[in-house]
């Protein structure tokens, strides 16, 4: 039989339903509607929370083989590393014994001075330990997920730190997990204090180029800032406790044609390889409530017209 006489039309089973172009248009419109509803009306937030809660056991189950491989390699080398770490820890403990005694003495003296000056006692920041589940796969953002959520008492906006300094801030809270936006994210910002000059400024994430990390914006070109300066949290935003290490200045570019200086920062807390973090309670929750505004007194009406 000649090939030209063969019937090349698809069987009736495959010709059912709308065309491919119609399907593309319908699903494209549905995607645009869902994005608009999520951005404007927040309709997708409960659905996202339910999906995140349902997928959490699956995510933990998929992480078990990876943890087994990593744990096996660490177990083979763990004994020598543990002995070496214990020896270093004992040496550091002995070296810091005298410093701890001086810190305790200074704390007592500070408490007595605050009592004499009738100042409010310093805020006691509460923290909760959490473990990092995984890092977000979005290449245009720097976020990670931890295994503590609203059930464990994590609040929206809580600072997240590790032993090196501030990592970021909780931006989304689910029942059993939370999303943490790192300081290096393009939408992140944090008020900082220069430990050398006591000058306040704001650090922003999303710096790219020679240094990938953070930068100081809106800083005068003649500002007293030098490479190596340590930046800590200022505590003026009501979120981060004061005195937490944030970043170090690595480069200062003072342009003649601009009134501002470009200051590149290197965050002290690196998210790569971090496993355990500490979620702090926002200090704004410990602040006294603002006094209620006093009711305005009604103005006296105009006096009656004088008699003629």
For each residue, the residues with C-beta under 8 A, 3 or more apart:
1: 5 6
2: 5
3: 6
4:
5: 1 2
6: 1 3
7:
8:
9:
10: 14 15
11: 14 15
12: 15 16
13: 16
14: 10 11
15: 10 11 12
16: 12 13
17:
18: 22 23 26
19: 22 23
20: 23 24
21: 24 25
22: 18 19 25 26
23: 18 19 20 26 27
24: 20 21 27 28
25: 21 22 28 29
26: 18 22 23 29 30
27: 23 24 30 31
28: 24 25 31 32
29: 25 26 32 33
30: 26 27 33 34
31: 27 28 34 35
32: 28 29 35 36
33: 29 30 36 37
34: 30 31 37 38 44
35: 31 32 38 39
36: 32 33 39 40 41
37: 33 34 40 41 43 44
38: 34 35 41 42 43 44 45
39: 35 36
40: 36 37
41: 36 37 38
42: 38 45
43: 37 38 46 47
44: 34 37 38 47 48
45: 38 42 48 49
46: 43 49 50
47: 43 44 50 51
48: 44 45 51 52 174
49: 45 46 52 53 174 175
50: 46 47 53 54
51: 47 48 54 55
52: 48 49 55 56 174 175 176 177
53: 49 50 56 174 175 176 177
54: 50 51 57 58
55: 51 52 58 59
56: 52 53 59 60 176 177
57: 54 60 61
58: 54 55 61 62
59: 55 56 62 63 133 134
60: 56 57 63 64 133
61: 57 58 64
62: 58 59 65 66
63: 59 60 66 67 133 134
64: 60 61 67 68
65: 62 68 69
66: 62 63 69 70
67: 63 64 70 71
68: 64 65 71 72
69: 65 66 72 73
70: 66 67 73 74
71: 67 68 74 75
72: 68 69 75 76
73: 69 70 76 77
74: 70 71 77 78
75: 71 72 78
76: 72 73
77: 73 74 80 81
78: 74 75 81 82
79: 82 83
80: 77 83 84
81: 77 78 84 85
82: 78 79 85 86
83: 79 80 86 87
84: 80 81 87 88
85: 81 82 88 89
86: 82 83 89 90
87: 83 84 90 91
88: 84 85 91 92
89: 85 86 92 93
90: 86 87 93 94
91: 87 88 94 95
92: 88 89 95 96
93: 89 90 96 97
94: 90 91 97
95: 91 92 99
96: 92 93 99 100
97: 93 94 100 101
98: 101 102
99: 95 96 102 103
100: 96 97 103 104
101: 97 98 104 105
102: 98 99 105 106
103: 99 100 106 107
104: 100 101 107 108
105: 101 102 108 109
106: 102 103 109 110
107: 103 104 110 111
108: 104 105 111 112
109: 105 106 112 113
110: 106 107 113 114 122
111: 107 108 114 115 121
112: 108 109 115 116
113: 109 110 116 117
114: 110 111 117 119 120 121 122
115: 111 112 118 119
116: 112 113
117: 113 114
118: 115
119: 114 115
120: 114
121: 111 114
122: 110 114
123: 241 283 286
124: 286
125: 241 280 281 283
126: 280 281
127: 278 279 280 281
128: 148 152 153 154 278 279
129: 276 277 278 279
130: 146 147 148 152 154 160 178 276 277 278 279
131: 146 147 275 276 277
132: 135 144 145 146 147 274 275 276 277
133: 59 60 63 144 145 146 147 177
134: 59 63 144 145
135: 132 143 144 145 271
136: 141 142 143 144 145 179
137:
138: 141 143
139:
140: 186
141: 136 138 181 185 186 187
142: 136 168 181 182 184 185 188 205 271
143: 135 136 138 168 171 179 180 181 182 185
144: 132 133 134 135 136 168 179 180 182 271
145: 132 133 134 135 136 177 178 179 180
146: 130 131 132 133 160 177 178 180 277 279
147: 130 131 132 133 176 177
148: 128 130 152 153 154 176 177 178 279
149: 152 154 173 174 175 176 177 178
150: 153 154 173 174 175
151: 175 176
152: 128 130 148 149
153: 128 148 150
154: 128 130 148 149 150 158 170 173 178 279
155: 158 170 173 281 282 285
156: 170 171 172 173
157: 169 170 171 239 282 284
158: 154 155 169 170 279 280 281 282
159: 166 168 169 170 239 240 241 244 279 280 282
160: 130 146 166 167 168 169 170 180 277 278 279 280
161: 165 166 167 244 269 277 278 280
162: 165 167 269 274 276 277 278
163:
164: 245 268 269 270
165: 161 162 244 245 246 247 267 268 269
166: 159 160 161 183 190 233 240 244 245 246 267 268 269
167: 160 161 162 180 182 183 269 271 274 277
168: 142 143 144 159 160 180 181 182 183 185 188 271
169: 157 158 159 160 180 181 188 190 239
170: 154 155 156 157 158 159 160 173 178 179 180 181 279
171: 143 156 157 179 180 181
172: 156 178 179
173: 149 150 154 155 156 170 178 179
174: 48 49 52 53 149 150 177 178 179
175: 49 52 53 149 150 151
176: 52 53 56 147 148 149 151
177: 52 53 56 133 145 146 147 148 149 174
178: 130 145 146 148 149 154 170 172 173 174 279
179: 136 143 144 145 170 171 172 173 174
180: 143 144 145 146 160 167 168 169 170 171 277
181: 141 142 143 168 169 170 171 185 187 188
182: 142 143 144 167 168 185 188 205 271
183: 166 167 168 188 190 203 205 214 246 247 267 269
184: 142 188 205 206 207 212 213 214 267 271
185: 141 142 143 168 181 182 188 205 206
186: 140 141 205 206
187: 141 181 205 206
188: 142 168 169 181 182 183 184 185 204 205 206
189: 202 203 204 205
190: 166 169 183 202 203 233 237 240 246
191: 200 201 202 203 233 234 236 237 240
192: 200 201 202 203 216 231 232 233 234 246 247
193: 198 199 200 231 232 233 234 242
194: 197 198 199 200 201 225 229 230 231
195: 198 229 230 231 232
196: 226 229 230
197: 194 224 225 229
198: 193 194 195
199: 193 194 223 224 225
200: 191 192 193 194 234 236
201: 191 192 194 216 218 219
202: 189 190 191 192 216 217 218
203: 183 189 190 191 192 214 215 216 231 246 247 265
204: 188 189 207 214 215 216 217
205: 142 182 183 184 185 186 187 188 189 213 214
206: 184 185 186 187 188
207: 184 204 211 212 213 214 215 264 265
208: 212
209: 212
210: 251 264
211: 207 250 251 264 265 266
212: 184 207 208 209
213: 184 205 207 247 250 264 265 266 267
214: 183 184 203 204 205 207 247 264 265 266 267
215: 203 204 207 262 263 264 265
216: 192 201 202 203 204 219 225 249 261 263 265
217: 202 204 260
218: 201 202 260
219: 201 216 223 225 260 261 263
220: 223 259 260 261
221: 254 255 258 259 260 261
222: 254 261
223: 199 219 220 261
224: 197 199
225: 194 197 199 216 219 229 249 252 261 263
226: 196 229 249 252
227: 249 250 251 252
228: 248 249
229: 194 195 196 197 225 226 248 249
230: 194 195 196 245 248
231: 192 193 194 195 203 245 246 247 248 249 265
232: 192 193 195 242 243 244 245 246
233: 166 190 191 192 193 240 241 242 243 244 246
234: 191 192 193 200 237 240 242
235: 240 241 242 243 283
236: 191 200
237: 190 191 234 240
238: 282 283 284 287
239: 157 159 169 282 283 284
240: 159 166 190 191 233 234 235 237 244 283
241: 123 125 159 233 235 244 280 283
242: 193 232 233 234 235
243: 232 233 235
244: 159 161 165 166 232 233 240 241
245: 164 165 166 230 231 232 268 269
246: 165 166 183 190 192 203 231 232 233 265 267 268
247: 165 183 192 203 213 214 231 265 266 267 268
248: 228 229 230 231 265 266 268
249: 216 225 226 227 228 229 231 252 263 264 265
250: 211 213 227 264 265 266
251: 210 211 227 263 264
252: 225 226 227 249 261 262 263 264
253: 261 262 263 264
254: 221 222 261 262
255: 221 258 260 261 262
256:
257:
258: 221 255
259: 220 221
260: 217 218 219 220 221 255
261: 216 219 220 221 222 223 225 252 253 254 255
262: 215 252 253 254 255
263: 215 216 219 225 249 251 252 253
264: 207 210 211 213 214 215 249 250 251 252 253
265: 203 207 211 213 214 215 216 231 246 247 248 249 250
266: 211 213 214 247 248 250
267: 165 166 183 184 213 214 246 247 270
268: 164 165 166 245 246 247 248
269: 161 162 164 165 166 167 183 245 274
270: 164 267 273 274
271: 135 142 144 167 168 182 184 274
272:
273: 270
274: 132 162 167 269 270 271 277
275: 131 132
276: 129 130 131 132 162
277: 129 130 131 132 146 160 161 162 167 180 274
278: 127 128 129 130 160 161 162
279: 127 128 129 130 146 148 154 158 159 160 170 178
280: 125 126 127 158 159 160 161 241
281: 125 126 127 155 158 285 286
282: 155 157 158 159 238 239 285
283: 123 125 235 238 239 240 241 286 287
284: 157 238 239 287
285: 155 281 282
286: 123 124 281 283
287: 238 283 284
288:
289:
290:
291:
292:
293:
294:
295:
296:
297:
298:
299:
300:
301:
302:
303:
304:
305:
306:
307:
308:
